[in-house]
Amino acid sequence: MATLLDGKRVSQEIKARLAQRTAQLRSKGVHPTLAVVLVGDNPASVIYVRSKQRDCEECGIQGLTFELPAETAQDELLERIASLNARADIHGILVQMPLPGHLDEKQILLSIDPRKDVDAFHPENVGLIVQGRPRFAPCTPAGVMALLDEYGIDPKGKECVVVGRSDIVGKPQAMLLLHRHGTVTIAHSRTANLAEVCRRADILVCAAGCRVNFITKDMVKPGAVVVDVAMNRKPDGKLAGDVDFDGVEPIASYITPVPGGVGPMTRAILMENTVKAAENTMDLEVF
């Protein structure tokens, strides 16, 4: 049976350390602040924003939520972001996705000051990640790496397969594994012989988000480390990842549960990026 990679526990430890850092910053007159912009009332987005607010409170970060109606125009949203960019008391800015269909998400993300882009989505920050000198760590991929580190799993010299090629998870995840000397393959739903590719993996990161049980036990090498990043909804409403957990868990060496694996780590890294953004204003880190 596999050892569970407990993201809930590890994320709590990260947030406890962040609380110490925020206390030091406050003693110097800097109160780390995260501004979250929520457009519309998408139920899932509302829940995520509330979760982030709780994370902020645990870490000693001030969380500000700016709620805008679903019919907000592009120019109005850009003006709001520009005003947040200009505020010295706001260190991190996050625009909750997805946005209503009439808004241009790419333009919105480009408008965020890269020094406050704690999601690390801005092209400038993506470029720094590719170069191996990130200003901010990409939240979900960095959460995966922190989880591996906590359990002493070193990618160096290992076959690493990332299933999924999104800009948010798949591509940056591959970069982080590569920078840690893993031999990395990016696969996806159109990869020929996907099962064969996955079976090569010593570390298998599943981030396709295709469907429940997309990755089955016949696609997993015995003893592999299996990290399930995806979030899918089962017919009964419960959350599940891409991996057939019941089938894969007996043959893997380590595996993440869904929920309780990567999700809490993503939010913890977001908090860490916000604290780092505040520290950067004091020239503790210079880019």
Helices and strands as residue ranges (DSSP letters): E 3-4, H 7-27, E 33-39, H 43-59, E 62-68, H 74-86, E 92-95, H 105-111, G 114-116, H 123-130, H 139-150, E 159-163, H 170-179, E 183-187, H 194-199, E 203-206, G 217-219, E 225-228, E 232-233, E 239-240, H 245-248, E 254-255, H 262-280
